[in-house]
Amino acid sequence: MHYYVCLHQESTNSIPKLIQKAHANNYNVVATSINANMLPMDPQETDPTYPATVLSAVDWISKLIFQVSDVDVDSPNAKLREYSKAMLMRDVIWAEHLQTNGNIMVRLRGPNNDNLAEIINSRSKGNWFINVPITNPELASFEHRKDATESEIEEAQQVDPWNWWNELRFAIKHNARTKVVVELSDSDRPSRECVRRWLGEPIEAIIIPSSLFVLNRSNYYVLQKEWQTIVGHFISMRANIIISTKINDKSIGQYSEYIKKLISDHGDTHKLNSYENMLEIPLQPLFDNLDSYTYEIFETDPVKYKLYQEAIQQVLLDRVSEAEAKRKLTVVMVLGAGRGPLVRAVFNAAEIAKRKVRVYIIEKNPSAIRTLSNMVKTLWSKKDVHIFSKDMRDFSPPELADVLVSELLGSFGDNELSPECLDGALKLLKPDGVSIPCKSTSYINPIMSAVLHNNVSQLTSTVPAFDSGYVVLLKNIYHIDEPQALFEFTHPNRAAIIDNTRHKKLSFTAQKDCVLHGIGGYFDTVLYKNIILSINPLTHTPGMFSWFPMFFPTQPLTIKAGDTISIEFWRRVDAEKVWYEWRVCEPKESELHNPGGMGYNMRL
Ligand SMILES: C[S@@+](CC[C@H](N)C(=O)[O-])C[C@H]1O[C@@H](n2cnc3c(N)ncnc32)[C@H](O)[C@@H]1O
């Protein structure tokens, strides 16, 4: 099913008519009880009360979500339990018959769901939509109960239905065909953190009960501000919307109209959305030669080169005074020039600063050199520019540089081996020379993302997927805690003995019960003085999209609110390669990932 706004009505005397009514009111899907016309209470009852022929196969598949009988397959009462299981199985088999695979929605009633898990595990077809109340549904009953004590209410508030889902998720072994449908309720508004945590789950949809809508002054049904914000968060995560109403509700058209407006206000329609949650193997521009397509993507970033240009301009002004401007030459080496955007930034900066520059272009990719050579002959034929097809570590320069300009940074800062390359290029720089960038720092934080976990798990049949880091546009995630600085590299590095290995242990605190699925990785870099590029979520450079974050997977681990999560990270180096190893050591010691760089390493 594509993105949908769904009308949910418990019962109907005709599914085709319900679909017609929904379509006429701008809904593209309906959710209804699988026993739509009546409830046959005998599980042996084989008459479903309507034949499969009332809809075409395509309509059954594309327009229906089946809500199965609201029975308790985990009831402590053995008789009721067996009866419920038989009812549920009858519904499931009918849904699978009508829909080939089936979209089956089942409501969680409490914390014990072992039998439900067993039934889900026993079915190889179909999508299970697990309907979970966002807050404890028992709270609603207190509105009508005068006798409820404060401690009873407090106890009910402590019940967190997310835990019901979490236990079920582990019991069904993180089954990728099972998604969550979060049901909002007018009896209790969830906290911000509670909503944020759901965003790390595999959300299929949210259910908005019609009782959440209020009439505004123009007599239109709208959501109150706070609910708008909550629903907006889910919409920006691309959750589908299910509006649940009574059968005779006359305002269903207004609800859908309002929700469509919210979708257009909150829908995240940036042009990179096809990359969301997609795992990519990090580039290795030192070992591999990048292709033209990749360079072209770099070059479309509207912010990165502008900030580089500002940094170069600032360096030129700082090194050459106004009085010296006419005669003093600044030698700039662009290390790893690609198809030339940083060379262009140097010439632009020199022109604006009115300073003289001589530019050396050093690039080890022979195909990129062809484009650069052409640019030298055409665009820059009147400039003082010299080109060398060389690895910067082996380059013997005709003179030393005042400024080294490079962009050898990966999503985790040093993961494209900028420390090793720039250390190798130190011999190109005058003793008082500067490097742009002069510092890079990586950051990590613990992350919950069931979607990323499933994406990694799907790779495990072919590769050691939990021993690799991935570049990924993080979308369906919950930041369990804020990022902290991990490894730092400064340039030029004039230490007598250069050691680019690193090791650090960082501790984080969970604010809510959640599941740790992995570690987010980010970086920032100081180009010069206060000119900084950052993909750290706390300080992200606005509008810059050159780098997506990294994700280092770990095995799922349930975390309790207040728990300390300690993560140990290593950067290791040998004669041929550099690699990271990582391990969660608190609240539970877990396996070491990527030992010896067996799953993921960067070749020197
Ligand atoms: C991330 S790309 C950046 C390219 C270009 N500066 C830009 O911003 O579009 C890094 C470039 O550095 C080059 N490179 C990496 N390591 C190098 C080395 N040791 N010597 C020379 N060039 C290198 C790669 O071939 C690639 O063209």
The ligand as a Gaussian input file, in Angstrom:
#p B3LYP/6-31G(d) Opt

LIG

0 1
 C       36.050000      13.482000      -0.798000
 S       36.825000      13.753000      -2.310000
 C       36.771000      15.493000      -2.427000
 C       37.036000      15.980000      -3.801000
 C       36.928000      17.495000      -3.991000
 N       37.877000      18.198000      -3.179000
 C       35.521000      17.964000      -3.720000
 O       35.297000      18.600000      -2.679000
 O       34.641000      17.673000      -4.532000
 C       38.505000      13.428000      -1.902000
 C       39.436000      13.482000      -3.074000
 O       40.741000      13.300000      -2.590000
 C       41.444000      12.397000      -3.434000
 N       42.459000      11.766000      -2.580000
 C       42.229000      10.988000      -1.496000
 N       43.385000      10.619000      -0.941000
 C       44.368000      11.172000      -1.689000
 C       45.783000      11.129000      -1.620000
 N       46.413000      10.431000      -0.681000
 N       46.470000      11.839000      -2.528000
 C       45.847000      12.539000      -3.495000
 N       44.509000      12.592000      -3.623000
 C       43.781000      11.916000      -2.728000
 C       40.387000      11.463000      -3.957000
 O       40.762000      10.852000      -5.161000
 C       39.216000      12.427000      -4.126000
 O       39.257000      13.021000      -5.388000

